[in-house]
Protein backbone atom coordinates (compact mmCIF):
# COMPACT_ATOMS: atom_id res chain seq x y z
CA UNK A 1 0.00 0.00 0.00
CA UNK A 2 2.48 2.65 1.13
CA UNK A 3 5.25 3.34 -1.35
CA UNK A 4 8.86 3.76 -0.30
CA UNK A 5 10.10 7.34 -0.49
CA UNK A 6 6.69 8.99 -0.53
CA UNK A 7 6.11 11.83 1.84
CA UNK A 8 3.17 11.68 4.20
CA UNK A 9 1.59 14.68 2.45
CA UNK A 10 1.82 13.03 -0.96
CA UNK A 11 0.33 9.78 0.36
CA UNK A 12 -2.46 11.74 2.10
CA UNK A 13 -3.30 13.57 -1.14
CA UNK A 14 -3.27 10.28 -3.04
CA UNK A 15 -5.67 8.66 -0.56
CA UNK A 16 -8.01 11.67 -0.69
CA UNK A 17 -8.14 11.44 -4.50
CA UNK A 18 -8.94 7.71 -4.33
CA UNK A 19 -11.66 8.25 -1.73
CA UNK A 20 -13.18 11.19 -3.65
CA UNK A 21 -13.31 9.13 -6.83
CA UNK A 22 -15.02 6.28 -4.98
CA UNK A 23 -17.54 8.54 -3.21
CA UNK A 24 -18.58 10.09 -6.53
CA UNK A 25 -19.87 6.68 -7.63
CA UNK A 26 -22.08 6.08 -4.58
CA UNK A 27 -25.88 6.23 -4.76
CA UNK A 28 -27.83 8.63 -2.55
CA UNK A 29 -28.70 5.81 -0.17
CA UNK A 30 -25.05 4.75 0.08
CA UNK A 31 -23.99 8.36 0.70
CA UNK A 32 -26.58 8.72 3.44
CA UNK A 33 -25.36 5.50 5.09
CA UNK A 34 -21.75 6.68 4.85
CA UNK A 35 -22.71 10.08 6.26
CA UNK A 36 -24.55 8.47 9.18
CA UNK A 37 -21.62 6.16 9.91
CA UNK A 38 -19.11 8.99 9.78
CA UNK A 39 -21.19 11.26 12.04
CA UNK A 40 -21.69 8.51 14.64
CA UNK A 41 -17.93 7.98 14.70
CA UNK A 42 -17.34 11.76 14.97
CA UNK A 43 -15.47 11.98 11.67
CA UNK A 44 -18.04 14.61 10.62
CA UNK A 45 -19.30 17.29 12.98
CA UNK A 46 -22.30 19.34 11.85
CA UNK A 47 -21.66 22.42 13.97
C-alpha positions in Angstrom: 0.0 0.0 0.0 2.5 2.6 1.1 5.2 3.3 -1.3 8.9 3.8 -0.3 10.1 7.3 -0.5 6.7 9.0 -0.5 6.1 11.8 1.8 3.2 11.7 4.2 1.6 14.7 2.4 1.8 13.0 -1.0 0.3 9.8 0.4 -2.5 11.7 2.1 -3.3 13.6 -1.1 -3.3 10.3 -3.0 -5.7 8.7 -0.6 -8.0 11.7 -0.7 -8.1 11.4 -4.5 -8.9 7.7 -4.3 -11.7 8.3 -1.7 -13.2 11.2 -3.6 -13.3 9.1 -6.8 -15.0 6.3 -5.0 -17.5 8.5 -3.2 -18.6 10.1 -6.5 -19.9 6.7 -7.6 -22.1 6.1 -4.6 -25.9 6.2 -4.8 -27.8 8.6 -2.6 -28.7 5.8 -0.2 -25.1 4.8 0.1 -24.0 8.4 0.7 -26.6 8.7 3.4 -25.4 5.5 5.1 -21.8 6.7 4.9 -22.7 10.1 6.3 -24.5 8.5 9.2 -21.6 6.2 9.9 -19.1 9.0 9.8 -21.2 11.3 12.0 -21.7 8.5 14.6 -17.9 8.0 14.7 -17.3 11.8 15.0 -15.5 12.0 11.7 -18.0 14.6 10.6 -19.3 17.3 13.0 -22.3 19.3 11.8 -21.7 22.4 14.0 
